[in-house]
Amino acid sequence: MTHLFQTKSLVVRQFCQSDLDSLYQLCQNPNVMKWVGDGQILSREQCQIWIDKQNKDSDRPVLGTFAVLIKESDEFIGYAGIVKDPALYSNEENKQAPEIIYALKQEIWGQGYARELVPALKNALGIPIPLRGFGMKR
């Protein structure tokens, strides 16, 4: 299993099959998922397909999503990555722009992990993505 990078508190790595239960639990929380994509929770089957796709495409250098773990305990706390989804944008300029995405367990919100994760992801992957800040409302 490939580690993409580490921060002071986190490890970001490729998904592995043992992440399925944790990813499914994360994607069942409507408070987490309302900030993700179309806001819908994901089935266990959808989570399995997600892991399979990420592992199948693991030879791509940048795009995709990765498991996020607390370094000290190796606890799965979410996912993060960079995607290009033209369906998300209405203007042509933004349709080609990569986007940082992430979702973290609700129990760890407010502990600074997202603030640590997002800039590190941007830097580790070397993609010029402007950081517009946190605190988005949906």
C-alpha positions as CSV (number, residue, x, y, z in Angstrom):
1,M,0.0,0.0,0.0
2,T,1.5,3.3,-1.1
3,H,1.7,6.3,1.2
4,L,1.2,9.5,-0.7
5,F,2.4,11.8,2.0
6,Q,2.4,12.4,5.8
7,T,1.8,15.5,7.8
8,K,2.5,16.1,11.5
9,S,-0.6,14.2,12.5
10,L,-1.9,12.4,9.4
11,V,-1.0,9.7,6.8
12,V,-2.5,9.9,3.4
13,R,-2.3,6.6,1.4
14,Q,-4.0,4.5,-1.2
15,F,-7.2,2.8,-0.2
16,C,-7.0,-0.8,0.8
17,Q,-9.8,-3.4,1.1
18,S,-9.7,-3.2,4.9
19,D,-10.9,0.5,4.6
20,L,-14.4,-0.6,3.3
21,D,-16.2,-0.7,6.7
22,S,-14.7,2.6,7.7
23,L,-15.5,4.3,4.4
24,Y,-19.0,2.9,4.4
25,Q,-19.6,4.2,8.0
26,L,-18.3,7.7,7.0
27,C,-20.5,7.7,3.9
28,Q,-23.6,6.8,5.9
29,N,-23.4,10.0,8.0
30,P,-25.8,12.6,6.4
31,N,-24.0,15.4,8.3
32,V,-20.8,14.5,6.5
33,M,-22.3,13.7,3.1
34,K,-24.3,16.9,2.8
35,W,-20.9,18.6,2.0
36,V,-20.0,16.0,-0.6
37,G,-21.0,15.8,-4.2
38,D,-24.8,15.6,-4.5
39,G,-25.2,15.2,-0.7
40,Q,-26.5,11.7,-0.8
41,I,-25.2,8.9,1.4
42,L,-23.5,6.0,-0.3
43,S,-24.3,2.3,-0.1
44,R,-21.8,-0.3,0.9
45,E,-21.7,-1.5,-2.8
46,Q,-20.9,2.1,-3.9
47,C,-18.1,2.3,-1.4
48,Q,-16.7,-1.0,-2.6
49,I,-16.8,0.2,-6.3
50,W,-15.1,3.4,-5.1
51,I,-12.2,1.5,-3.5
52,D,-11.9,-0.8,-6.5
53,K,-11.8,2.1,-8.9
54,Q,-9.2,4.0,-6.9
55,N,-6.9,0.9,-6.7
56,K,-7.4,0.1,-10.4
57,D,-6.4,3.7,-11.3
58,S,-3.5,3.8,-8.8
59,D,-0.9,4.3,-11.6
60,R,-2.2,7.8,-12.3
61,P,0.1,10.3,-10.7
62,V,-2.4,12.8,-9.2
63,L,-6.1,12.5,-9.7
64,G,-8.2,10.4,-7.4
65,T,-9.0,10.0,-3.7
66,F,-7.0,8.5,-0.9
67,A,-7.5,7.3,2.6
68,V,-6.7,9.6,5.5
69,L,-5.5,8.2,8.8
70,I,-4.4,9.6,12.1
71,K,-0.6,8.9,12.1
72,E,-0.4,8.0,15.8
73,S,-3.2,5.4,15.9
74,D,-3.5,4.4,12.2
75,E,-7.3,5.2,12.6
76,F,-9.2,5.8,9.3
77,I,-10.8,9.2,9.6
78,G,-11.8,10.0,6.0
79,Y,-10.6,10.5,2.5
80,A,-9.1,13.3,0.4
81,G,-8.0,13.8,-3.1
82,I,-8.1,15.8,-6.3
83,V,-10.7,15.3,-8.9
84,K,-11.8,16.9,-12.2
85,D,-15.6,16.7,-12.6
86,P,-16.8,19.0,-15.4
87,A,-20.4,18.3,-14.3
88,L,-19.9,20.3,-11.2
89,Y,-19.3,23.6,-13.0
90,S,-21.3,25.8,-15.2
91,N,-18.6,27.9,-16.8
92,E,-15.9,26.5,-19.2
93,E,-13.0,27.9,-17.3
94,N,-13.8,26.0,-14.2
95,K,-14.7,22.8,-16.0
96,Q,-11.1,22.0,-16.5
97,A,-9.9,23.0,-13.1
98,P,-9.0,20.3,-10.6
99,E,-10.8,20.4,-7.2
100,I,-9.6,19.3,-3.8
101,I,-12.2,17.1,-2.1
102,Y,-12.3,15.6,1.3
103,A,-14.6,14.2,4.0
104,L,-13.7,13.5,7.6
105,K,-15.5,11.8,10.4
106,Q,-17.8,14.1,12.2
107,E,-16.3,13.1,15.6
108,I,-13.0,14.8,14.6
109,W,-14.3,18.0,13.2
110,G,-12.9,21.1,14.8
111,Q,-9.6,19.5,15.7
112,G,-7.6,21.1,12.9
113,Y,-7.2,18.0,10.7
114,A,-8.8,19.6,7.6
115,R,-6.6,22.7,8.0
116,E,-3.5,20.5,8.1
117,L,-4.7,18.2,5.4
118,V,-5.8,20.4,2.5
119,P,-2.6,22.6,2.1
120,A,-0.5,19.4,2.5
121,L,-2.5,17.7,-0.2
122,K,-2.1,20.6,-2.5
123,N,1.6,20.8,-2.0
124,A,2.3,17.1,-2.1
125,L,0.6,16.8,-5.5
126,G,2.0,20.0,-6.9
127,I,-1.2,21.2,-8.5
128,P,-1.8,24.9,-8.6
129,I,-5.2,25.0,-6.9
130,P,-6.2,28.2,-5.2
131,L,-7.3,27.7,-1.7
132,R,-10.5,29.8,-1.1
133,G,-10.8,29.1,2.5
134,F,-13.0,27.0,4.7
135,G,-16.4,27.8,6.2
136,M,-18.5,27.1,3.0
137,K,-22.2,26.9,3.6
138,R,-24.6,24.5,2.0
